């Protein structure tokens, strides 16, 4: 394992995460929030992107957008399955 530097605060750490919106590598203390979108996928947002209302609303609606894509289409009652 190599020691890497956080692009947001400059702290050196082993484990860095990437912000989905500004693409910066950040340490644990710079992460504002994390969402588990799927079984193996997590989305992180940094404190800098959290202050921007456009990226914050995009982050908050990210889960519902993914659910619409992954949710199976439900049939009407009595409709045959082929």
MOQUIQUI-V14186 format. One record per backbone hydrogen bond with DSSP energy under -0.5 kcal/mol. NH is the residue of the N-H (numbers start at 1). CO is the residue of the C=O. Records with the same first field share a line. If there is no record, write none. Layout:
BEGIN
NH: CO ; CO
END
This chain:
BEGIN
4: 2 ; 13
6: 11
7: 25
8: 25
10: 6
13: 4
16: 14
17: 26
19: 24
20: 44
23: 19
26: 17
30: 27
31: 27 ; 28
32: 45
33: 45
35: 43
37: 35 ; 41
38: 41
43: 35
45: 33
47: 30
50: 46
51: 47
52: 49
53: 51
56: 52
57: 53
58: 54
59: 55
60: 56
61: 57
62: 59
65: 61
66: 62
67: 63
68: 64
69: 65
70: 66
71: 67
79: 76
END
